[in-house]
Amino acid sequence: MEIKILGPGCAKCKATAEMIARVAGEAGRDVTIEKIEDMRQIVGFGVMTTPAVVIGGKVVHKGTVPSHDQVLDWLN
């Protein structure tokens, strides 16, 4: 599963990537996390608040660090 984290590299963006990696590891899911920091690409997804999470080309979350349960739902 490919997951994109959109954001400028702020603390919340890093925490989002860490949360997804941790939950994926706990769930035994193989994920590839791509961090996108280029503002033109981020805006291209229609995102104005970061961090944002994109799965399957769709923005599934934006503006906050997702919870453990939210990430688990995405992975299932």
MMTF fields as JSON, N, C-alpha, C and O atoms, coordinates in Angstrom:
{
  "mmtfVersion": "1.0.0",
  "mmtfProducer": "UNKNOWN",
  "numBonds": 303,
  "numAtoms": 304,
  "numGroups": 76,
  "numChains": 1,
  "numModels": 1,
  "chainsPerModel": [1],
  "groupsPerChain": [76],
  "chainIdList": ["A"],
  "bondAtomList": [4, 2, 8, 6, 12, 10, 16, 14, 20, 18, 24, 22, 28, 26, 32, 30, 36, 34, 40, 38, 44, 42, 48, 46, 52, 50, 56, 54, 60, 58, 64, 62, 68, 66, 72, 70, 76, 74, 80, 78, 84, 82, 88, 86, 92, 90, 96, 94, 100, 98, 104, 102, 108, 106, 112, 110, 116, 114, 120, 118, 124, 122, 128, 126, 132, 130, 136, 134, 140, 138, 144, 142, 148, 146, 152, 150, 156, 154, 160, 158, 164, 162, 168, 166, 172, 170, 176, 174, 180, 178, 184, 182, 188, 186, 192, 190, 196, 194, 200, 198, 204, 202, 208, 206, 212, 210, 216, 214, 220, 218, 224, 222, 228, 226, 232, 230, 236, 234, 240, 238, 244, 242, 248, 246, 252, 250, 256, 254, 260, 258, 264, 262, 268, 266, 272, 270, 276, 274, 280, 278, 284, 282, 288, 286, 292, 290, 296, 294, 300, 298],
  "bondOrderList": [1, 1, 1, 1, 1, 1, 1, 1, 1, 1, 1, 1, 1, 1, 1, 1, 1, 1, 1, 1, 1, 1, 1, 1, 1, 1, 1, 1, 1, 1, 1, 1, 1, 1, 1, 1, 1, 1, 1, 1, 1, 1, 1, 1, 1, 1, 1, 1, 1, 1, 1, 1, 1, 1, 1, 1, 1, 1, 1, 1, 1, 1, 1, 1, 1, 1, 1, 1, 1, 1, 1, 1, 1, 1, 1],
  "groupList": [{"groupName": "MET", "atomNameList": ["N", "CA", "C", "O"], "elementList": ["N", "C", "C", "O"], "formalChargeList": [0, 0, 0, 0], "bondAtomList": [1, 0, 2, 1, 3, 2], "bondOrderList": [1, 1, 2], "singleLetterCode": "M", "chemCompType": "L-PEPTIDE LINKING"}, {"groupName": "GLU", "atomNameList": ["N", "CA", "C", "O"], "elementList": ["N", "C", "C", "O"], "formalChargeList": [0, 0, 0, 0], "bondAtomList": [1, 0, 2, 1, 3, 2], "bondOrderList": [1, 1, 2], "singleLetterCode": "E", "chemCompType": "L-PEPTIDE LINKING"}, {"groupName": "ILE", "atomNameList": ["N", "CA", "C", "O"], "elementList": ["N", "C", "C", "O"], "formalChargeList": [0, 0, 0, 0], "bondAtomList": [1, 0, 2, 1, 3, 2], "bondOrderList": [1, 1, 2], "singleLetterCode": "I", "chemCompType": "L-PEPTIDE LINKING"}, {"groupName": "LYS", "atomNameList": ["N", "CA", "C", "O"], "elementList": ["N", "C", "C", "O"], "formalChargeList": [0, 0, 0, 0], "bondAtomList": [1, 0, 2, 1, 3, 2], "bondOrderList": [1, 1, 2], "singleLetterCode": "K", "chemCompType": "L-PEPTIDE LINKING"}, {"groupName": "LEU", "atomNameList": ["N", "CA", "C", "O"], "elementList": ["N", "C", "C", "O"], "formalChargeList": [0, 0, 0, 0], "bondAtomList": [1, 0, 2, 1, 3, 2], "bondOrderList": [1, 1, 2], "singleLetterCode": "L", "chemCompType": "L-PEPTIDE LINKING"}, {"groupName": "GLY", "atomNameList": ["N", "CA", "C", "O"], "elementList": ["N", "C", "C", "O"], "formalChargeList": [0, 0, 0, 0], "bondAtomList": [1, 0, 2, 1, 3, 2], "bondOrderList": [1, 1, 2], "singleLetterCode": "G", "chemCompType": "PEPTIDE LINKING"}, {"groupName": "PRO", "atomNameList": ["N", "CA", "C", "O"], "elementList": ["N", "C", "C", "O"], "formalChargeList": [0, 0, 0, 0], "bondAtomList": [1, 0, 2, 1, 3, 2], "bondOrderList": [1, 1, 2], "singleLetterCode": "P", "chemCompType": "L-PEPTIDE LINKING"}, {"groupName": "CYS", "atomNameList": ["N", "CA", "C", "O"], "elementList": ["N", "C", "C", "O"], "formalChargeList": [0, 0, 0, 0], "bondAtomList": [1, 0, 2, 1, 3, 2], "bondOrderList": [1, 1, 2], "singleLetterCode": "C", "chemCompType": "L-PEPTIDE LINKING"}, {"groupName": "ALA", "atomNameList": ["N", "CA", "C", "O"], "elementList": ["N", "C", "C", "O"], "formalChargeList": [0, 0, 0, 0], "bondAtomList": [1, 0, 2, 1, 3, 2], "bondOrderList": [1, 1, 2], "singleLetterCode": "A", "chemCompType": "L-PEPTIDE LINKING"}, {"groupName": "THR", "atomNameList": ["N", "CA", "C", "O"], "elementList": ["N", "C", "C", "O"], "formalChargeList": [0, 0, 0, 0], "bondAtomList": [1, 0, 2, 1, 3, 2], "bondOrderList": [1, 1, 2], "singleLetterCode": "T", "chemCompType": "L-PEPTIDE LINKING"}, {"groupName": "ARG", "atomNameList": ["N", "CA", "C", "O"], "elementList": ["N", "C", "C", "O"], "formalChargeList": [0, 0, 0, 0], "bondAtomList": [1, 0, 2, 1, 3, 2], "bondOrderList": [1, 1, 2], "singleLetterCode": "R", "chemCompType": "L-PEPTIDE LINKING"}, {"groupName": "VAL", "atomNameList": ["N", "CA", "C", "O"], "elementList": ["N", "C", "C", "O"], "formalChargeList": [0, 0, 0, 0], "bondAtomList": [1, 0, 2, 1, 3, 2], "bondOrderList": [1, 1, 2], "singleLetterCode": "V", "chemCompType": "L-PEPTIDE LINKING"}, {"groupName": "ASP", "atomNameList": ["N", "CA", "C", "O"], "elementList": ["N", "C", "C", "O"], "formalChargeList": [0, 0, 0, 0], "bondAtomList": [1, 0, 2, 1, 3, 2], "bondOrderList": [1, 1, 2], "singleLetterCode": "D", "chemCompType": "L-PEPTIDE LINKING"}, {"groupName": "GLN", "atomNameList": ["N", "CA", "C", "O"], "elementList": ["N", "C", "C", "O"], "formalChargeList": [0, 0, 0, 0], "bondAtomList": [1, 0, 2, 1, 3, 2], "bondOrderList": [1, 1, 2], "singleLetterCode": "Q", "chemCompType": "L-PEPTIDE LINKING"}, {"groupName": "PHE", "atomNameList": ["N", "CA", "C", "O"], "elementList": ["N", "C", "C", "O"], "formalChargeList": [0, 0, 0, 0], "bondAtomList": [1, 0, 2, 1, 3, 2], "bondOrderList": [1, 1, 2], "singleLetterCode": "F", "chemCompType": "L-PEPTIDE LINKING"}, {"groupName": "HIS", "atomNameList": ["N", "CA", "C", "O"], "elementList": ["N", "C", "C", "O"], "formalChargeList": [0, 0, 0, 0], "bondAtomList": [1, 0, 2, 1, 3, 2], "bondOrderList": [1, 1, 2], "singleLetterCode": "H", "chemCompType": "L-PEPTIDE LINKING"}, {"groupName": "SER", "atomNameList": ["N", "CA", "C", "O"], "elementList": ["N", "C", "C", "O"], "formalChargeList": [0, 0, 0, 0], "bondAtomList": [1, 0, 2, 1, 3, 2], "bondOrderList": [1, 1, 2], "singleLetterCode": "S", "chemCompType": "L-PEPTIDE LINKING"}, {"groupName": "TRP", "atomNameList": ["N", "CA", "C", "O"], "elementList": ["N", "C", "C", "O"], "formalChargeList": [0, 0, 0, 0], "bondAtomList": [1, 0, 2, 1, 3, 2], "bondOrderList": [1, 1, 2], "singleLetterCode": "W", "chemCompType": "L-PEPTIDE LINKING"}, {"groupName": "ASN", "atomNameList": ["N", "CA", "C", "O"], "elementList": ["N", "C", "C", "O"], "formalChargeList": [0, 0, 0, 0], "bondAtomList": [1, 0, 2, 1, 3, 2], "bondOrderList": [1, 1, 2], "singleLetterCode": "N", "chemCompType": "L-PEPTIDE LINKING"}],
  "groupTypeList": [0, 1, 2, 3, 2, 4, 5, 6, 5, 7, 8, 3, 7, 3, 8, 9, 8, 1, 0, 2, 8, 10, 11, 8, 5, 1, 8, 5, 10, 12, 11, 9, 2, 1, 3, 2, 1, 12, 0, 10, 13, 2, 11, 5, 14, 5, 11, 0, 9, 9, 6, 8, 11, 11, 2, 5, 5, 3, 11, 11, 15, 3, 5, 9, 11, 6, 16, 15, 12, 13, 11, 4, 12, 17, 4, 18],
  "groupIdList": [1, 2, 3, 4, 5, 6, 7, 8, 9, 10, 11, 12, 13, 14, 15, 16, 17, 18, 19, 20, 21, 22, 23, 24, 25, 26, 27, 28, 29, 30, 31, 32, 33, 34, 35, 36, 37, 38, 39, 40, 41, 42, 43, 44, 45, 46, 47, 48, 49, 50, 51, 52, 53, 54, 55, 56, 57, 58, 59, 60, 61, 62, 63, 64, 65, 66, 67, 68, 69, 70, 71, 72, 73, 74, 75, 76],
  "secStructList": [7, 3, 3, 3, 3, 3, 1, 1, 1, 7, 2, 2, 2, 2, 2, 2, 2, 2, 2, 2, 2, 2, 2, 2, 2, 2, 2, 6, 7, 7, 7, 3, 3, 3, 3, 3, 7, 7, 2, 2, 2, 2, 2, 2, 6, 6, 7, 7, 1, 1, 1, 3, 3, 3, 3, 6, 6, 3, 3, 3, 3, 3, 1, 1, 7, 7, 7, 2, 2, 2, 2, 2, 2, 2, 2, 7],
  "xCoordList": [0.848, 0.0, 0.891, 1.837, 0.586, 1.349, 0.577, -0.591, 1.257, 0.649, 1.532, 2.753, 0.9, 1.634, 1.312, 0.156, 2.35, 2.202, 2.529, 3.641, 1.565, 1.765, 2.039, 1.273, 3.115, 3.423, 4.842, 5.664, 5.134, 6.426, 7.556, 8.664, 7.307, 8.337, 8.264, 9.238, 7.118, 6.923, 6.828, 6.798, 6.781, 6.716, 5.475, 5.55, 4.34, 3.11, 3.212, 2.677, 3.898, 4.088, 4.949, 4.649, 6.013, 6.894, 6.149, 6.301, 5.342, 4.573, 3.551, 3.287, 2.979, 2.021, 2.704, 2.174, 3.873, 4.62, 5.011, 4.92, 5.443, 5.827, 4.63, 4.749, 3.483, 2.27, 1.864, 1.552, 1.869, 1.481, 2.45, 2.026, 3.745, 4.739, 4.573, 4.669, 4.326, 4.167, 2.944, 3.026, 1.8, 0.56, 0.667, 0.187, 1.284, 1.469, 2.312, 2.02, 3.357, 4.208, 3.448, 3.577, 2.652, 1.85, 0.835, 0.566, 0.274, -0.762, -0.165, -0.894, 1.157, 1.798, 1.507, 1.539, 1.225, 0.918, 2.158, 2.921, 2.348, 3.466, 3.032, 2.157, 3.639, 3.294, 4.556, 5.65, 4.363, 5.408, 4.936, 3.862, 5.747, 5.385, 6.239, 7.468, 5.547, 6.224, 5.89, 4.721, 6.926, 6.715, 6.802, 7.778, 5.778, 5.745, 5.78, 4.858, 6.861, 7.051, 6.925, 6.914, 6.829, 6.721, 5.316, 4.32, 5.252, 3.948, 3.078, 1.854, 3.666, 2.86, 2.17, 1.001, 2.883, 2.274, 1.187, 0.129, 1.452, 0.481, -0.799, -1.89, -0.676, -1.846, -2.554, -3.772, -1.798, -2.376, -3.366, -4.249, -3.219, -4.169, -5.364, -6.272, -5.362, -6.459, -6.338, -7.323, -5.126, -4.888, -4.351, -3.405, -4.972, -4.507, -4.012, -3.362, -4.313, -3.831, -3.072, -3.496, -1.948, -1.125, -0.974, -1.207, -0.601, -0.293, -1.55, -2.65, -1.361, -2.463, -1.979, -0.79, -2.93, -2.617, -3.391, -4.597, -2.69, -3.295, -3.102, -1.982, -4.206, -4.162, -4.979, -6.127, -4.39, -5.087, -5.476, -6.491, -4.669, -4.942, -5.992, -6.307, -6.546, -7.578, -7.076, -6.427, -7.374, -7.025, -7.978, -9.194, -7.415, -8.253, -8.203, -9.014, -7.24, -7.11, -6.299, -5.399, -6.615, -5.8, -5.955, -6.993, -4.89, -4.92, -4.412, -4.002, -4.422, -3.968, -3.21, -3.224, -2.554, -1.924, -3.058, -3.827, -3.175, -4.262, -4.065, -2.946, -5.181, -5.112, -4.727, -4.79, -4.334, -4.0, -5.165, -4.961, -6.375, -7.555, -7.861, -8.27, -7.665, -7.885, -6.933, -7.347, -5.669, -4.674, -5.007, -4.907, -5.397, -5.753, -6.916, -6.92, -7.895, -9.03, -8.561, -9.035, -7.65, -7.145, -6.429, -6.543, -5.697, -4.904, -5.764, -5.345, -6.948, -7.858, -8.818, -9.684],
  "yCoordList": [-1.174, 0.0, 1.233, 1.326, 2.166, 3.401, 4.522, 4.772, 5.189, 6.28, 7.513, 7.444, 8.63, 9.887, 10.792, 10.933, 11.396, 12.385, 13.735, 13.948, 14.633, 15.96, 16.956, 17.044, 17.701, 18.719, 19.219, 18.582, 20.365, 20.999, 20.396, 20.931, 19.311, 18.702, 19.155, 19.047, 19.656, 20.139, 18.965, 17.804, 19.275, 18.254, 17.376, 16.165, 17.968, 17.189, 16.247, 15.138, 16.695, 15.848, 14.645, 13.522, 14.879, 13.796, 12.837, 11.62, 13.383, 12.546, 11.701, 10.558, 12.258, 11.51, 10.33, 9.219, 10.566, 9.494, 8.414, 7.222, 8.836, 7.879, 7.063, 5.858, 7.707, 7.012, 5.952, 4.818, 6.317, 5.368, 4.199, 3.048, 4.475, 3.401, 2.476, 1.257, 3.041, 2.241, 1.348, 0.153, 1.921, 1.15, 0.072, -1.046, 0.394, -0.598, -1.758, -2.916, -1.449, -2.494, -3.374, -4.598, -2.748, -3.498, -4.394, -5.508, -3.905, -4.648, -5.642, -6.427, -5.606, -6.497, -6.157, -7.027, -4.891, -4.438, -3.837, -3.117, -4.144, -3.618, -2.302, -2.289, -1.2, 0.109, 0.82, 0.62, 1.644, 2.542, 3.948, 4.364, 4.678, 6.048, 7.009, 6.952, 7.886, 8.914, 10.264, 10.602, 11.032, 12.375, 13.377, 13.404, 14.19, 15.22, 16.581, 16.949, 17.317, 18.612, 19.793, 20.945, 19.512, 20.567, 21.175, 20.476, 22.473, 23.132, 23.057, 22.977, 23.079, 22.973, 21.622, 21.541, 20.561, 19.229, 19.131, 18.547, 19.701, 19.656, 20.361, 19.82, 21.557, 22.316, 21.581, 21.686, 20.842, 20.057, 19.011, 18.587, 18.598, 17.661, 18.392, 17.76, 19.733, 20.509, 20.679, 20.954, 20.515, 20.58, 21.956, 22.451, 22.565, 23.86, 23.781, 24.709, 22.678, 22.478, 21.164, 20.156, 21.192, 19.993, 19.614, 20.45, 18.409, 17.341, 16.772, 16.872, 16.18, 15.503, 14.111, 13.885, 13.189, 11.808, 11.451, 11.685, 10.885, 10.474, 8.97, 8.464, 8.265, 6.827, 6.561, 6.994, 5.852, 5.543, 6.779, 6.785, 7.834, 9.062, 9.957, 11.015, 9.546, 10.334, 10.856, 10.131, 12.111, 12.689, 12.098, 12.272, 11.396, 10.757, 11.483, 11.219, 12.406, 13.118, 14.382, 14.404, 15.438, 16.651, 17.489, 17.472, 18.226, 19.216, 18.789, 19.641, 17.49, 17.021, 15.706, 15.081, 15.305, 13.981, 12.977, 13.107, 11.986, 11.016, 10.136, 9.934, 9.625, 8.736, 7.327, 6.983, 6.533, 5.13, 4.424, 3.708, 4.613, 3.94, 4.381, 3.566, 5.666, 6.144, 5.448, 4.984, 5.378, 4.742, 3.263, 2.736, 2.607, 1.189, 0.985, 0.024, 1.868, 1.793, 1.911, 1.174, 2.817, 2.998, 1.751, 1.381, 1.11, -0.058, -1.297, -2.249, -1.282, -2.415, -2.098, -2.913],
  "zCoordList": [0.0, 0.0, 0.0, 0.782, -0.873, -0.948, -0.249, -0.546, 0.684, 1.445, 1.272, 1.412, 0.97, 0.82, 2.004, 2.402, 2.555, 3.613, 2.979, 2.495, 2.984, 2.408, 3.518, 4.477, 3.397, 4.383, 4.23, 3.571, 4.842, 4.665, 5.498, 5.497, 6.199, 7.029, 8.48, 9.224, 8.869, 10.238, 11.225, 10.816, 12.505, 13.545, 13.396, 13.604, 13.038, 12.875, 11.673, 11.698, 10.628, 9.444, 9.793, 9.39, 10.538, 10.96, 11.887, 11.776, 12.802, 13.727, 12.967, 13.341, 11.909, 11.084, 10.404, 10.403, 9.829, 9.165, 10.174, 9.882, 11.356, 12.393, 12.863, 13.083, 13.018, 13.458, 12.432, 12.797, 11.171, 10.122, 10.076, 9.966, 10.159, 10.133, 11.338, 11.2, 12.506, 13.718, 13.639, 13.925, 13.251, 13.17, 12.088, 12.28, 10.97, 9.904, 10.398, 10.101, 11.15, 11.705, 12.68, 12.652, 13.546, 14.518, 13.821, 14.272, 12.721, 12.0, 10.995, 10.389, 10.821, 9.875, 8.421, 7.552, 8.166, 6.805, 6.165, 6.809, 4.884, 4.121, 3.483, 2.617, 3.906, 3.343, 2.872, 3.4, 1.876, 1.404, 1.706, 1.271, 2.457, 2.822, 1.999, 2.009, 1.292, 0.497, 1.101, 1.29, 1.404, 1.949, 0.811, 0.063, 0.692, -0.348, 0.346, 1.073, 0.105, 0.752, -0.206, 0.226, -1.496, -2.501, -2.455, -2.64, -2.208, -2.034, -3.292, -3.183, -4.448, -5.68, -5.754, -6.13, -5.399, -5.399, -4.331, -4.566, -3.161, -2.064, -2.48, -2.303, -3.027, -3.475, -4.612, -4.756, -5.415, -6.498, -6.007, -6.753, -4.758, -4.155, -3.547, -3.008, -3.634, -3.059, -1.556, -0.872, -1.046, 0.397, 0.763, 0.151, 1.771, 2.253, 3.693, 4.174, 4.387, 5.75, 5.809, 5.244, 6.5, 6.608, 8.074, 8.947, 8.359, 7.44, 6.795, 7.338, 5.64, 4.957, 4.557, 4.333, 4.474, 4.123, 2.86, 2.772, 1.886, 0.615, 0.46, 0.537, 0.241, -0.009, -1.261, -1.366, -2.205, -3.447, -4.229, -4.926, -4.117, -4.851, -4.225, -4.77, -3.074, -2.405, -1.072, -0.318, -0.782, 0.513, 1.547, 1.457, 2.531, 3.549, 4.89, 5.778, 5.03, 6.309, 6.083, 5.243, 6.831, 6.766, 8.021, 8.684, 8.33, 9.391, 10.747, 11.535, 11.057, 12.36, 12.206, 11.145, 13.282, 13.308, 13.51, 14.462, 12.637, 12.778, 14.013, 14.485, 14.518, 15.677, 15.246, 14.065, 16.208, 15.964, 15.284, 14.304, 15.783, 15.227, 13.802, 12.975, 13.507, 12.14, 11.175, 10.113, 11.543, 10.68, 10.494, 9.386, 11.563, 11.482, 10.524, 9.755, 10.56, 9.63, 8.183, 7.319, 7.913, 6.55, 6.062, 4.894, 6.945, 6.577, 6.371, 5.711, 6.929, 6.763, 5.673, 5.356]
}
